[in-house]
Amino acid sequence: MTKNKRVWFKLDSGFFNNCHIKEMKKLENGDTYIIIYLKMILLSLNNNGLITHNSVNNDLSEQIALKLDEDVKNVKAVMTLLEDNDLIKKMGNRYFLKQTINNISVECSSRVSLSNSFTDEQIILTKHLIDLMLKNNSRAKVPKSNTKLFAKWALNIKKLNQLDGYSYDEIKELIDFSQSDNFWSGIILSTGKLRKQAGALKVQKDKKPIKGNGGIRRQMERMKDW
């Protein structure tokens, strides 16, 4: 953890009333499983919900059991339950815990390093929306780069991709459409609004296609020195 950043998990008041947690609790080792799940969330906290498999000798459950000081058999049971209930997603040699990214909070100084928290695509797309908003209105209220507010905006782009299933090219198309449309350009004034209205934007965009200025890779080349 960097010296200027603290990350924590906000446990929802209804966590133990969640149907998946209730079903887990009914099992023979249910209480232990729930504790392991919470430990896994904390383990993934500083890596934006990701647990990485970095050994060729042991499988991930064995690594997690070692780090959490828990029985391997119980950890394997928890991972099976999480996969069956779509609470964990395998991404190559990494596992993504959806609950973490949904309930993560970040406290940091006024200037923050984004490279450890967000991919190039997420940062570029955030900047792309900001640029188009300023093109439409030079007085638009937008965050400056490497600030807490910018990180909050980038987090919504991350959620659009990792939780909502939009590819980076699709997100760019939604941004382009929202800022070229007379109606939506007055509504989509943040990445939070973009995520909230993504479904409606996609429906209207598909009915009214626009000419974009290249995919996300090309946009990254243009904006890498932004």
Buried (B, 14 or more C-beta within 10 A) or exposed (E): EEEEBEBEBEEEEEEEEBEBBEEBEEEEBBEBBBBBBBBBBEBBBBBBBBBBBEEEEBEBBBBBBEEBEBEBEBBBBBBEBBEEBEBBBEEEEBBBBBBBBEBBEBEBEEEBBBEEBBBBBBBBBBBBBBBBBEEBEEEBEBBEEBBBBBBBBBBBBBBBBBBEEBEBBBBBBBBBBBBBBEEBBEBBBBBBBBBBBBEEBBEBBEEEEEEBEEEBEEBBEEBEEE
